[in-house]
């Protein structure tokens, strides 16, 4: 669903950078765009010869390109970016370069500054359940629109929802029916990340410590990020821990859900929650499977919350509504799992429940948020594993979780 945004960006921007985790489909996506433009040249820096030319003769490599040019895995040759800047400054035609990267090169201030105003970056996430189901539209758009008139409800069992959580959104494991074969894919994926990216790109030698961190983070997905406590648990200095966390974020393995406050300045000092980009990956790290999901509902909460947040995160990327996601927590203990804030300041709140029934107490955090925001508050919903839309007051409803991937 990102194709339209990429083609729109290529129409008015010299450089477009498609970033995302390994194996989410970046190469397939840009190749499909290349096939629509016969004059486009495609190179991947996974090719040893192309990489050697891009690294050791950057100017010559670029000089030999005919634009539009597509360069896959461009982060492997950081020297390309200042050279592309120089080329673009000499010729500002839109759509000259389409780049992809499995690590976020924009975390480098030098690269970000050199391409400011010349490049648009778009993130390709693992598949959303809405994409897998072949549904159109975005639930975020419905959340701020006439949602009650357009929702399609397809009741799903707890087992069906957990099957989606365990499969995640990476295209290959989604296609694998066997839990054993899916687990084998995730194991190989983690090994590749540790050996290729963590060791090579970041020059981190203690991959064992990085893997331990990854597993601990998986056990705490959707929990508040506490560096001091994590540092003690893993016996890692906070400076090392923060470096490792930055690496995992730049590889699109984890991300932070910031805290929301009506005082914008306070958002930057409150603790974020840690989320995994893909719940199939985090579930595999924990050894979490269908049997465990059905036997122990206590394990469900954090993984389910992470799943919903990631689904919303993906849908914002292609929807019409420009919005940001946060979590809300008061000193009194009242909280809301997800706060969706539009650019105009209007807000919707979402609570996530692993139960098939809902009570009025499940809306306490949403009511606190509603009372504090007054007219800015659009609506509050509790997503649950039931099958009915149930009103709990003005602009407060319990809604089946399946609306996230049901089509309109």
C-alpha positions as a Markdown table, in Angstrom:
| # | Residue | x | y | z |
|---|---|---|---|---|
| 1 | Unk | 0.0 | 0.0 | 0.0 |
| 2 | Unk | 3.1 | 2.2 | 0.0 |
| 3 | Unk | 3.5 | 2.2 | -3.8 |
| 4 | Unk | 1.3 | 5.3 | -4.3 |
| 5 | Unk | 3.3 | 7.3 | -1.8 |
| 6 | Unk | 6.6 | 6.3 | -3.4 |
| 7 | Unk | 5.4 | 7.2 | -6.9 |
| 8 | Unk | 4.0 | 10.5 | -5.7 |
| 9 | Unk | 7.4 | 11.3 | -4.0 |
| 10 | Unk | 9.3 | 10.4 | -7.1 |
| 11 | Unk | 7.2 | 12.9 | -9.1 |
| 12 | Unk | 8.5 | 15.9 | -7.1 |
| 13 | Unk | 11.6 | 14.9 | -5.1 |
| 14 | Unk | 15.1 | 14.0 | -6.4 |
| 15 | Unk | 15.8 | 11.2 | -4.0 |
| 16 | Unk | 13.4 | 8.8 | -2.4 |
| 17 | Unk | 14.6 | 6.4 | 0.4 |
| 18 | Unk | 12.6 | 3.3 | 1.2 |
| 19 | Unk | 13.7 | 2.0 | 4.5 |
| 20 | Unk | 12.7 | -1.0 | 6.6 |
| 21 | Unk | 13.7 | -4.3 | 8.2 |
| 22 | Unk | 15.3 | -7.1 | 6.2 |
| 23 | Unk | 12.8 | -9.4 | 4.4 |
| 24 | Unk | 9.8 | -7.0 | 4.5 |
| 25 | Unk | 9.7 | -6.8 | 0.7 |
| 26 | Unk | 11.6 | -3.6 | -0.2 |
| 27 | Unk | 13.4 | -5.2 | -3.1 |
| 28 | Unk | 10.1 | -6.7 | -4.5 |
| 29 | Unk | 8.5 | -3.3 | -4.1 |
| 30 | Unk | 11.2 | -1.2 | -5.9 |
| 31 | Unk | 11.6 | -3.8 | -8.6 |
| 32 | Unk | 7.8 | -3.5 | -9.4 |
| 33 | Unk | 8.3 | 0.2 | -9.7 |
| 34 | Unk | 11.3 | -0.3 | -11.9 |
| 35 | Unk | 9.3 | -2.6 | -14.2 |
| 36 | Unk | 6.8 | 0.3 | -14.6 |
| 37 | Unk | 9.6 | 2.5 | -15.9 |
| 38 | Unk | 11.7 | 0.7 | -18.6 |
| 39 | Unk | 14.4 | 3.4 | -18.5 |
| 40 | Unk | 15.2 | 2.8 | -14.8 |
| 41 | Unk | 18.4 | 1.1 | -13.9 |
| 42 | Unk | 18.5 | -1.3 | -10.9 |
| 43 | Unk | 21.6 | -2.2 | -8.8 |
| 44 | Unk | 21.8 | -4.1 | -5.5 |
| 45 | Unk | 24.8 | -3.6 | -3.2 |
| 46 | Unk | 24.3 | -7.2 | -2.1 |
| 47 | Unk | 26.2 | -7.8 | -5.4 |
| 48 | Unk | 29.9 | -7.9 | -4.6 |
| 49 | Unk | 31.0 | -6.1 | -7.7 |
| 50 | Unk | 28.4 | -3.3 | -7.4 |
| 51 | Unk | 29.4 | -2.9 | -3.7 |
| 52 | Unk | 33.1 | -2.7 | -4.5 |
| 53 | Unk | 32.4 | 0.0 | -7.1 |
| 54 | Unk | 30.1 | 2.0 | -4.8 |
| 55 | Unk | 32.6 | 1.9 | -1.9 |
| 56 | Unk | 36.0 | 2.2 | -3.7 |
| 57 | Unk | 35.0 | 4.4 | -6.7 |
| 58 | Unk | 31.9 | 6.2 | -5.6 |
| 59 | Unk | 32.2 | 9.1 | -8.0 |
| 60 | Unk | 32.8 | 6.7 | -10.9 |
| 61 | Unk | 29.9 | 4.5 | -9.9 |
| 62 | Unk | 27.5 | 7.4 | -9.8 |
| 63 | Unk | 28.9 | 8.9 | -13.0 |
| 64 | Unk | 28.2 | 5.7 | -14.8 |
| 65 | Unk | 24.6 | 5.5 | -13.7 |
| 66 | Unk | 21.7 | 6.6 | -16.0 |
| 67 | Unk | 18.9 | 8.1 | -14.0 |
| 68 | Unk | 16.4 | 7.2 | -12.8 |
| 69 | Unk | 18.5 | 4.8 | -10.8 |
| 70 | Unk | 17.4 | 2.3 | -8.1 |
| 71 | Unk | 20.1 | 1.3 | -5.6 |
| 72 | Unk | 19.1 | -1.5 | -3.2 |
| 73 | Unk | 20.7 | -1.8 | 0.2 |
| 74 | Unk | 22.3 | 1.6 | -0.2 |
| 75 | Unk | 23.3 | 1.8 | 3.5 |
| 76 | Unk | 26.2 | -0.6 | 2.7 |
| 77 | Unk | 28.0 | 2.3 | 1.0 |
| 78 | Unk | 27.7 | 5.4 | 3.2 |
| 79 | Unk | 29.9 | 7.4 | 0.9 |
| 80 | Unk | 27.2 | 7.2 | -1.7 |
| 81 | Unk | 25.0 | 9.7 | 0.1 |
| 82 | Unk | 27.3 | 12.8 | 0.0 |
| 83 | Unk | 28.1 | 11.9 | -3.6 |
| 84 | Unk | 24.3 | 11.7 | -4.4 |
| 85 | Unk | 23.9 | 15.1 | -2.7 |
| 86 | Unk | 26.5 | 16.6 | -5.1 |
| 87 | Unk | 24.9 | 15.0 | -8.1 |
| 88 | Unk | 21.4 | 16.3 | -7.1 |
| 89 | Unk | 22.7 | 19.8 | -6.4 |
| 90 | Unk | 23.9 | 19.8 | -10.0 |
| 91 | Unk | 20.7 | 18.4 | -11.4 |
| 92 | Unk | 17.5 | 18.8 | -9.3 |
| 93 | Unk | 15.2 | 16.8 | -11.5 |
| 94 | Unk | 12.7 | 14.8 | -9.5 |
| 95 | Unk | 12.8 | 11.0 | -9.3 |
| 96 | Unk | 16.5 | 10.6 | -10.1 |
| 97 | Unk | 17.4 | 8.2 | -7.3 |
| 98 | Unk | 15.2 | 5.5 | -5.5 |
| 99 | Unk | 17.2 | 4.0 | -2.6 |
| 100 | Unk | 16.5 | 1.2 | -0.2 |
| 101 | Unk | 18.1 | 0.4 | 3.2 |
| 102 | Unk | 17.7 | -2.2 | 5.9 |
| 103 | Unk | 19.2 | 0.1 | 8.5 |
| 104 | Unk | 18.1 | 3.6 | 9.0 |
| 105 | Unk | 21.0 | 5.7 | 7.6 |
| 106 | Unk | 19.1 | 8.9 | 8.7 |
| 107 | Unk | 20.3 | 8.2 | 12.3 |
| 108 | Unk | 23.6 | 9.6 | 11.0 |
| 109 | Unk | 23.4 | 13.3 | 11.4 |
| 110 | Unk | 25.9 | 13.9 | 8.6 |
| 111 | Unk | 23.8 | 11.9 | 6.1 |
| 112 | Unk | 20.5 | 13.4 | 7.3 |
| 113 | Unk | 21.9 | 17.0 | 7.0 |
| 114 | Unk | 23.5 | 16.4 | 3.6 |
| 115 | Unk | 20.2 | 15.3 | 2.0 |
| 116 | Unk | 17.9 | 17.7 | 3.8 |
| 117 | Unk | 15.4 | 19.1 | 1.3 |
| 118 | Unk | 16.6 | 16.7 | -1.4 |
| 119 | Unk | 15.3 | 13.3 | -0.1 |
| 120 | Unk | 12.0 | 11.9 | 1.2 |
| 121 | Unk | 12.2 | 8.9 | 3.4 |
| 122 | Unk | 9.3 | 6.3 | 3.6 |
| 123 | Unk | 9.2 | 3.3 | 5.9 |
| 124 | Unk | 8.0 | -0.1 | 4.7 |
| 125 | Unk | 6.8 | -2.1 | 7.7 |
| 126 | Unk | 6.0 | -5.9 | 7.7 |
| 127 | Unk | 2.6 | -6.6 | 6.2 |
| 128 | Unk | -0.4 | -5.4 | 8.1 |
| 129 | Unk | -3.3 | -7.8 | 8.7 |
| 130 | Unk | -5.4 | -5.5 | 6.6 |
| 131 | Unk | -3.0 | -6.1 | 3.7 |
| 132 | Unk | -2.9 | -9.8 | 4.2 |
| 133 | Unk | -6.7 | -9.9 | 4.2 |
| 134 | Unk | -6.8 | -7.9 | 1.0 |
| 135 | Unk | -8.9 | -5.1 | 2.7 |
| 136 | Unk | -8.8 | -1.5 | 1.6 |
| 137 | Unk | -8.6 | 1.7 | 3.7 |
| 138 | Unk | -7.3 | 2.4 | 7.1 |
| 139 | Unk | -8.9 | 2.0 | 10.5 |
| 140 | Unk | -7.3 | 5.2 | 11.6 |
| 141 | Unk | -9.3 | 7.1 | 9.0 |
| 142 | Unk | -12.5 | 5.4 | 10.3 |
| 143 | Unk | -11.6 | 6.3 | 13.8 |
| 144 | Unk | -11.8 | 10.0 | 13.1 |
| 145 | Unk | -14.6 | 9.7 | 10.6 |
| 146 | Unk | -18.1 | 8.2 | 10.3 |
| 147 | Unk | -16.8 | 4.9 | 11.7 |
| 148 | Unk | -20.1 | 3.5 | 13.1 |
| 149 | Unk | -21.7 | 3.6 | 9.7 |
| 150 | Unk | -18.9 | 1.9 | 7.9 |
| 151 | Unk | -17.5 | -0.8 | 10.2 |
| 152 | Unk | -17.6 | -4.4 | 9.0 |
| 153 | Unk | -17.6 | -6.9 | 11.8 |
| 154 | Unk | -16.2 | -10.3 | 11.2 |
| 155 | Unk | -16.2 | -12.2 | 14.5 |
| 156 | Unk | -13.0 | -14.2 | 15.1 |
| 157 | Unk | -12.1 | -16.6 | 17.8 |
| 158 | Unk | -9.3 | -16.0 | 20.3 |
| 159 | Unk | -7.3 | -18.8 | 18.5 |
| 160 | Unk | -7.7 | -17.0 | 15.1 |
| 161 | Unk | -6.5 | -13.7 | 16.6 |
| 162 | Unk | -3.5 | -15.4 | 18.1 |
| 163 | Unk | -2.7 | -17.1 | 14.9 |
| 164 | Unk | -2.2 | -13.6 | 13.4 |
| 165 | Unk | -0.1 | -12.5 | 16.3 |
| 166 | Unk | 2.2 | -15.6 | 16.0 |
| 167 | Unk | 2.6 | -15.4 | 12.2 |
| 168 | Unk | 3.4 | -11.6 | 12.2 |
| 169 | Unk | 3.8 | -9.7 | 9.0 |
| 170 | Unk | 7.1 | -10.8 | 7.3 |
| 171 | Unk | 5.9 | -12.1 | 4.0 |
| 172 | Unk | 7.7 | -15.5 | 4.1 |
| 173 | Unk | 6.7 | -16.8 | 7.5 |
| 174 | Unk | 3.1 | -15.5 | 6.9 |
| 175 | Unk | 3.0 | -18.1 | 4.0 |
| 176 | Unk | 4.2 | -20.9 | 6.3 |
| 177 | Unk | 1.4 | -22.9 | 7.9 |
| 178 | Unk | 3.6 | -25.1 | 10.1 |
| 179 | Unk | 4.7 | -23.5 | 13.4 |
| 180 | Unk | 7.9 | -25.5 | 13.3 |
| 181 | Unk | 8.8 | -24.2 | 9.9 |
| 182 | Unk | 7.8 | -20.6 | 10.8 |
| 183 | Unk | 10.0 | -20.8 | 13.9 |
| 184 | Unk | 12.9 | -22.1 | 11.8 |
| 185 | Unk | 12.6 | -19.0 | 9.6 |
| 186 | Unk | 12.6 | -16.6 | 12.6 |
| 187 | Unk | 15.6 | -18.4 | 14.1 |
| 188 | Unk | 17.5 | -17.9 | 10.8 |
| 189 | Unk | 16.4 | -14.3 | 10.6 |
| 190 | Unk | 17.7 | -13.5 | 14.1 |
| 191 | Unk | 21.0 | -15.2 | 13.4 |
| 192 | Unk | 21.4 | -13.2 | 10.2 |
| 193 | Unk | 20.7 | -10.0 | 12.0 |
| 194 | Unk | 23.2 | -10.8 | 14.7 |
| 195 | Unk | 26.0 | -12.0 | 12.4 |
| 196 | Unk | 25.6 | -9.6 | 9.4 |
| 197 | Unk | 24.1 | -6.4 | 10.7 |
| 198 | Unk | 25.0 | -6.2 | 14.4 |
| 199 | Unk | 28.6 | -7.4 | 13.9 |
| 200 | Unk | 29.4 | -5.9 | 10.5 |
| 201 | Unk | 27.5 | -2.6 | 10.4 |
| 202 | Unk | 27.9 | -1.6 | 14.1 |
| 203 | Unk | 31.1 | -3.4 | 14.8 |
| 204 | Unk | 29.5 | -5.0 | 17.9 |
| 205 | Unk | 31.5 | -8.1 | 18.8 |
| 206 | Unk | 29.5 | -9.2 | 21.9 |
| 207 | Unk | 26.5 | -10.5 | 19.9 |
| 208 | Unk | 25.6 | -12.7 | 22.8 |
| 209 | Unk | 24.8 | -9.7 | 25.0 |
| 210 | Unk | 22.7 | -8.2 | 22.1 |
| 211 | Unk | 20.7 | -11.4 | 21.8 |
| 212 | Unk | 20.1 | -11.5 | 25.5 |
| 213 | Unk | 18.8 | -7.9 | 25.3 |
| 214 | Unk | 16.5 | -8.8 | 22.4 |
| 215 | Unk | 15.0 | -11.7 | 24.4 |
| 216 | Unk | 14.5 | -9.5 | 27.5 |
| 217 | Unk | 12.9 | -6.8 | 25.4 |
| 218 | Unk | 10.5 | -9.4 | 23.9 |
| 219 | Unk | 9.4 | -10.4 | 27.4 |
| 220 | Unk | 8.7 | -6.8 | 28.2 |
| 221 | Unk | 7.0 | -5.7 | 25.0 |
| 222 | Unk | 4.5 | -2.9 | 25.6 |
| 223 | Unk | 6.1 | -2.2 | 29.0 |
| 224 | Unk | 7.7 | 1.1 | 30.1 |
| 225 | Unk | 11.3 | 1.4 | 29.1 |
| 226 | Unk | 13.5 | 1.7 | 32.1 |
| 227 | Unk | 17.2 | 1.9 | 31.2 |
| 228 | Unk | 18.4 | 1.7 | 34.8 |
| 229 | Unk | 16.5 | -1.5 | 35.5 |
| 230 | Unk | 17.4 | -3.1 | 32.2 |
| 231 | Unk | 21.1 | -2.2 | 32.9 |
| 232 | Unk | 21.0 | -4.0 | 36.2 |
| 233 | Unk | 19.2 | -7.0 | 34.8 |
| 234 | Unk | 21.6 | -7.5 | 32.0 |
| 235 | Unk | 24.7 | -6.4 | 33.8 |
| 236 | Unk | 25.4 | -3.9 | 31.0 |
| 237 | Unk | 26.5 | -0.3 | 31.4 |
| 238 | Unk | 23.8 | 2.1 | 30.5 |
| 239 | Unk | 26.0 | 3.7 | 27.8 |
| 240 | Unk | 26.4 | 0.3 | 26.1 |
| 241 | Unk | 22.7 | -0.6 | 26.6 |
| 242 | Unk | 21.6 | 2.6 | 24.9 |
| 243 | Unk | 24.0 | 2.0 | 22.0 |
| 244 | Unk | 22.6 | -1.5 | 21.6 |
| 245 | Unk | 19.0 | -0.1 | 21.7 |
| 246 | Unk | 19.8 | 2.4 | 19.1 |
| 247 | Unk | 21.2 | -0.3 | 16.9 |
| 248 | Unk | 18.0 | -2.4 | 17.2 |
| 249 | Unk | 15.9 | 0.6 | 16.4 |
| 250 | Unk | 18.0 | 1.5 | 13.4 |
| 251 | Unk | 17.5 | -2.0 | 12.1 |
| 252 | Unk | 13.7 | -1.7 | 12.6 |
| 253 | Unk | 13.5 | -4.5 | 15.1 |
| 254 | Unk | 12.1 | -2.4 | 18.0 |
| 255 | Unk | 10.7 | 1.1 | 18.3 |
| 256 | Unk | 9.5 | 3.3 | 21.1 |
| 257 | Unk | 5.9 | 4.4 | 21.7 |
| 258 | Unk | 6.3 | 7.8 | 23.4 |
| 259 | Unk | 4.2 | 9.1 | 26.3 |
| 260 | Unk | 1.4 | 11.5 | 25.6 |
| 261 | Unk | 0.8 | 14.7 | 27.6 |
| 262 | Unk | -1.3 | 17.7 | 26.9 |
| 263 | Unk | 1.9 | 19.6 | 27.7 |
| 264 | Unk | 4.1 | 18.9 | 24.6 |
| 265 | Unk | 7.3 | 19.7 | 26.6 |
| 266 | Unk | 6.6 | 16.9 | 29.0 |
| 267 | Unk | 6.3 | 14.2 | 26.3 |
| 268 | Unk | 10.1 | 14.1 | 26.0 |
| 269 | Unk | 10.8 | 13.4 | 29.6 |
| 270 | Unk | 8.2 | 10.7 | 30.3 |
| 271 | Unk | 9.1 | 7.0 | 29.8 |
| 272 | Unk | 8.2 | 5.5 | 26.4 |
| 273 | Unk | 7.0 | 1.9 | 26.0 |
| 274 | Unk | 9.1 | -0.5 | 24.0 |
| 275 | Unk | 7.5 | -2.3 | 21.0 |
| 276 | Unk | 8.6 | -4.9 | 18.5 |
| 277 | Unk | 8.0 | -4.2 | 14.9 |
| 278 | Unk | 6.8 | -7.7 | 14.4 |
| 279 | Unk | 5.0 | -9.9 | 17.0 |
| 280 | Unk | 5.9 | -13.1 | 15.1 |
| 281 | Unk | 9.5 | -12.3 | 15.8 |
| 282 | Unk | 9.0 | -11.4 | 19.5 |
| 283 | Unk | 6.8 | -14.4 | 20.0 |
| 284 | Unk | 9.4 | -16.7 | 18.6 |
| 285 | Unk | 12.1 | -15.2 | 20.8 |
| 286 | Unk | 9.9 | -16.1 | 23.8 |
| 287 | Unk | 9.0 | -19.6 | 22.6 |
| 288 | Unk | 5.4 | -18.4 | 22.6 |
| 289 | Unk | 3.2 | -20.6 | 20.5 |
| 290 | Unk | -0.5 | -21.5 | 20.1 |
| 291 | Unk | -0.5 | -24.1 | 22.9 |
| 292 | Unk | 1.0 | -21.6 | 25.4 |
| 293 | Unk | -1.4 | -18.9 | 24.2 |
| 294 | Unk | -4.5 | -21.1 | 24.8 |
| 295 | Unk | -3.2 | -22.4 | 28.2 |
| 296 | Unk | -2.0 | -19.1 | 29.7 |
| 297 | Unk | -4.0 | -15.9 | 29.1 |
| 298 | Unk | -1.6 | -14.0 | 31.4 |
| 299 | Unk | 1.0 | -14.2 | 28.6 |
| 300 | Unk | -1.3 | -12.5 | 26.2 |
| 301 | Unk | -1.6 | -8.9 | 27.4 |
| 302 | Unk | 1.7 | -7.3 | 26.3 |
| 303 | Unk | 2.0 | -9.3 | 23.1 |
| 304 | Unk | -1.6 | -8.4 | 22.1 |
| 305 | Unk | -1.0 | -4.7 | 22.9 |
| 306 | Unk | 2.2 | -4.7 | 20.9 |
| 307 | Unk | 0.3 | -6.4 | 18.0 |
| 308 | Unk | -2.5 | -3.8 | 18.0 |
| 309 | Unk | 0.0 | -0.8 | 18.3 |
| 310 | Unk | 2.0 | -2.2 | 15.3 |
| 311 | Unk | -1.1 | -2.6 | 13.2 |
| 312 | Unk | -2.1 | 1.0 | 13.9 |
| 313 | Unk | 1.5 | 2.1 | 13.2 |
| 314 | Unk | 1.4 | 0.5 | 9.8 |
| 315 | Unk | -2.0 | 1.8 | 8.8 |
| 316 | Unk | -0.9 | 5.4 | 9.6 |
| 317 | Unk | 1.7 | 5.0 | 6.9 |
| 318 | Unk | -0.7 | 4.6 | 4.1 |
| 319 | Unk | -3.9 | 6.2 | 5.4 |
| 320 | Unk | -5.2 | 9.7 | 4.7 |
| 321 | Unk | -5.2 | 10.8 | 8.3 |
| 322 | Unk | -1.9 | 12.3 | 9.5 |
| 323 | Unk | -1.5 | 11.2 | 13.1 |
| 324 | Unk | 0.9 | 10.1 | 15.7 |
| 325 | Unk | 0.7 | 7.3 | 18.3 |
| 326 | Unk | 1.4 | 7.6 | 22.0 |
| 327 | Unk | 0.5 | 6.0 | 25.3 |
| 328 | Unk | -1.1 | 7.8 | 28.3 |
| 329 | Unk | -0.3 | 7.3 | 31.9 |
| 330 | Unk | -1.2 | 9.5 | 34.9 |
| 331 | Unk | 0.5 | 9.6 | 38.3 |
| 332 | Unk | -2.7 | 8.3 | 39.7 |
| 333 | Unk | -2.3 | 5.1 | 37.7 |
| 334 | Unk | -5.0 | 5.8 | 35.2 |
| 335 | Unk | -3.8 | 4.9 | 31.7 |
| 336 | Unk | -4.8 | 4.5 | 28.1 |
| 337 | Unk | -2.9 | 2.0 | 25.9 |
| 338 | Unk | -2.9 | 4.1 | 22.7 |
| 339 | Unk | -3.5 | 7.8 | 22.2 |
| 340 | Unk | -4.0 | 8.7 | 18.5 |
| 341 | Unk | -3.4 | 12.4 | 17.9 |
| 342 | Unk | -4.1 | 14.1 | 14.6 |
| 343 | Unk | -2.1 | 17.1 | 13.5 |
| 344 | Unk | -5.0 | 19.4 | 14.4 |
| 345 | Unk | -4.8 | 18.3 | 18.0 |
| 346 | Unk | -7.9 | 16.1 | 18.1 |
| 347 | Unk | -7.4 | 12.8 | 19.9 |
| 348 | Unk | -8.9 | 9.3 | 20.0 |
| 349 | Unk | -8.0 | 6.8 | 22.8 |
| 350 | Unk | -7.8 | 3.0 | 22.4 |
| 351 | Unk | -7.7 | 0.4 | 25.2 |
| 352 | Unk | -6.8 | -3.2 | 24.3 |
| 353 | Unk | -8.3 | -6.1 | 26.2 |
| 354 | Unk | -7.5 | -9.8 | 25.8 |
| 355 | Unk | -11.0 | -10.8 | 27.1 |
| 356 | Unk | -14.2 | -11.6 | 25.2 |
| 357 | Unk | -16.3 | -9.4 | 27.5 |
| 358 | Unk | -16.0 | -5.8 | 28.6 |
| 359 | Unk | -17.1 | -3.9 | 31.6 |
| 360 | Unk | -17.5 | -0.2 | 32.4 |
| 361 | Unk | -14.3 | -0.3 | 34.5 |
| 362 | Unk | -12.4 | -0.9 | 31.3 |
| 363 | Unk | -13.2 | 2.7 | 30.2 |
| 364 | Unk | -11.8 | 4.4 | 33.3 |
| 365 | Unk | -8.6 | 5.6 | 31.6 |
| 366 | Unk | -10.5 | 6.7 | 28.5 |
| 367 | Unk | -13.0 | 8.7 | 30.7 |
| 368 | Unk | -10.1 | 10.4 | 32.4 |
| 369 | Unk | -8.6 | 11.3 | 29.0 |
| 370 | Unk | -12.0 | 12.5 | 27.7 |
| 371 | Unk | -12.6 | 14.7 | 30.8 |
| 372 | Unk | -9.2 | 16.4 | 30.5 |
| 373 | Unk | -9.4 | 17.0 | 26.8 |
| 374 | Unk | -13.1 | 18.1 | 26.5 |
| 375 | Unk | -13.7 | 19.1 | 22.8 |
| 376 | Unk | -10.4 | 17.8 | 21.6 |
| 377 | Unk | -11.5 | 14.2 | 22.4 |
| 378 | Unk | -13.1 | 12.6 | 19.4 |
| 379 | Unk | -13.9 | 9.1 | 20.8 |
| 380 | Unk | -12.6 | 6.3 | 22.9 |
| 381 | Unk | -12.8 | 2.6 | 22.1 |
| 382 | Unk | -12.0 | -0.7 | 23.8 |
| 383 | Unk | -10.8 | -3.3 | 21.4 |
| 384 | Unk | -11.7 | -6.7 | 22.7 |
| 385 | Unk | -12.0 | -10.4 | 21.6 |
| 386 | Unk | -15.8 | -10.3 | 21.4 |
| 387 | Unk | -18.1 | -10.0 | 18.4 |
| 388 | Unk | -20.4 | -7.0 | 19.2 |
| 389 | Unk | -20.2 | -3.2 | 19.1 |
| 390 | Unk | -21.4 | -2.1 | 22.5 |
| 391 | Unk | -21.9 | 1.6 | 23.6 |
| 392 | Unk | -20.7 | 2.6 | 27.0 |
| 393 | Unk | -21.5 | 6.3 | 26.8 |
| 394 | Unk | -21.2 | 9.2 | 24.4 |
| 395 | Unk | -18.3 | 8.5 | 22.0 |
| 396 | Unk | -17.3 | 5.4 | 24.1 |
| 397 | Unk | -17.7 | 2.0 | 22.5 |
| 398 | Unk | -16.4 | -1.6 | 22.9 |
| 399 | Unk | -15.5 | -2.9 | 19.4 |
| 400 | Unk | -14.3 | -6.3 | 18.2 |
| 401 | Unk | -10.6 | -6.4 | 17.5 |
| 402 | Unk | -11.2 | -7.8 | 14.0 |
| 403 | Unk | -12.2 | -4.3 | 12.8 |
| 404 | Unk | -8.5 | -3.6 | 12.5 |
| 405 | Unk | -8.3 | -5.9 | 9.4 |
| 406 | Unk | -11.9 | -5.9 | 8.2 |
| 407 | Unk | -12.4 | -4.2 | 4.9 |
| 408 | Unk | -14.7 | -1.3 | 4.0 |
